[in-house]
Amino acid sequence: MMLPGLLYIIVMFYLPMLGVVIAFEQYNPIKGIFKSKWVGFTNFKFLFQSDALFQITFNTIVYNLIFIILGIGLSLVIAILINEIGNRFLAGAYKSILLLPFLLSWVVAEYLLFTFLSMDKGLLNSLLAQFGVEPVQWYSEPFYWWFILPAGYIWKNVGYFSVIFAAGIAGISTEYYEAAKMDGANKFQQAIKITIPMLAPITITLLLLQAGKIFYAAFGDWGMFYNLPKESGVLFSATNVIDTYVYRSLKSMSDFGMSSAVGLYQACVGFILVLVSNFLIRLYDRDSALF
Amino acid sequence: MIKRITFPNFLLNSMFMVYCVLCLIPLFVVLSVSLSDEQSIFQSGYKLLPMKFSLDAYAFILNGNSPILRAYAVTIIVTLVGTVLHLMISSLFAYSLSRKEVKYRNIVSFLVVFCLLFNGGLVPWYILLSKYLHLKDTVFVLFIPYLVSSVNVLIMRNFFTHTIPESIIESARIDGSGEFHTFLKLVLPLSTPVLATIGLFTAVFYWNDWFTAALFIENGKLYTLQFLLQSIMNNIAFLQANSLTAKAALAQPDETARMATCVLSVGPIMLAYPFLQKYFAKGLTLGAVKS
């Protein structure tokens, strides 16, 4: 019974791992992996000389930091606040509405965003016009995207994280809160002293999962960086991340060796990030760390 | 029990209501644009409410041989076949990993976990599927790459180990039931919660997947909904493929047809969501909280 699944992961997950040798080849699609010319570190030399590398690494790391801190922090607050709402029907309704964006694809999100940001027809510009402000070209000014992308991330993911946190809160024994009430702790103190520490294991699991996603080339959640800015080249300084870079170089240049080298570089950066976050978690709580 | 409406609670509720409205407004705008008259959009841009109500866009994109109906068919087939196969292979795999008498199960479990930590990257994966498995431009490539996911296998394995009582399987064996029969007749019916949630998430994943089609599909007949949507965003000509004269093209709704396509692609999810959201919430917590 194990056979189909085992064969599947070997072919689909483990064979590509061997394929990283392409990074050291001048890959020729006709000759295939085994017969292409071996070029050693040439691909990496080109990569490290290009200006794009620093930019995509910087963007990837900074965005992920923003996402992790803002996303998880905000979800935690929302989960605690929803828990305080007495009316269970309303609380349930809020949770389901917040979760809804999680089910939509980034392509759909692109459409949604476009209705707001379109230069001549968008809602935002017509709103600005009412206040006599000149229309803004959202799709050609990189600076705005440092805010738009995190907002998009939060819109899509906060519901998902807060449902997880809410489940964690539901699992906390009510005795703690009763004891705290006896001691005269108010809601805020209860949240700081009981709820948040009790949720630490879930928070840490989520943190590690999110950190791990960074080096999940192709399978991570990078559709946002690709779709929301509508492929606008002017915006690359604020929207290009490692994943979109690999995808574009594969799609447009078909330079397999080069994009494979970026992929390998990404795996290494991601691995270091996981090690760092694991180290930080170990400092805080040995038991919750991965290794 | 009637609760008094207190001021903090009122504040909390209004805060959440504002947030929910913010979550939903973009969807509402797309809907209202799709229901507007093309001329009014052209003159005054996107509006929260349709200035002039019109169903032209829907009539236009749903006419006889439109690419959208085809994309719908492709997406539905891929979603159905993919989800069913995913559940079959993954549950068999996870079940065998959960049985203690299976040899080498620890090694195989490690192989599954390792996929979470490292992968070969986009390029080797692309080459494997297109050059060695010859899946490029076939309908199979749309579901085959995602038939097993290590996270789902681990979730299912945990479920099987913790909720299926050992004694049931043993008693079945004493009654002479074969392994496969036991799995089908006893284990699967007891596992509907985990199957339902993982099935739902897989289905949503397949429905929302634009990336696989973008990489592997060139034949316009195999476009999935999301990929079609993405192409339309960049190039409205897709919708006008069947217009014969330039004059007819002028009369066709552009903007509204775009948005109507978007509405149609989200439609099924939006319609099913109220009934399914309980399972979604459960599924999320199933995946995140360690057992």
Interface residues (C-beta under 8 A of the other chain):
Chain A: M1 M2 P4 G5 L6 Y8 I9 I10 V11 M12 F13 Y14 L15 P16 M17 L18 G19 V20 I22 Y27 P29 G32 I33 L81 I82 E84 I85 G86 N87 L90 A93 Y94 K95 S96 I97 L98 L99 L100 P101 L103 L104 S105 W106 V107 V108 E110 Y111 L112 L113 F114 T115 F116 S118 D120 K121 G122 L123 N125 S126 W155 G159 Y160 V163 I164 A167 G168 G171 P201 I202 T205 L206 G212 Y216 A217 A218 F219 G223 N227 K230 E231 D243 V246 Y247 L250 K251 F256 S259 S260 G263 L264 Q266 A267 F271 V274
Chain B: K3 N9 L12 N13 M15 F16 Y19 C20 L22 C23 L24 P26 L27 V29 V30 V33 I41 S44 G45 Y46 K47 L48 I89 S90 L92 F93 A94 Y95 S96 L97 V102 V108 L111 V112 C115 L116 L117 F118 N119 G120 G121 L122 V123 P124 W125 Y126 I127 L128 K131 Y132 P145 L147 V148 S150 V153 E179 F180 F183 V204 W207 N208 D209 W210 F211 A214 L215 Q226 F227 L229 Q230 M233 N234 E255 R258 M259 C262 S265 V266 I269 Y273 P274 Q277 F280 A281 L284 T285 A288 V289 K290
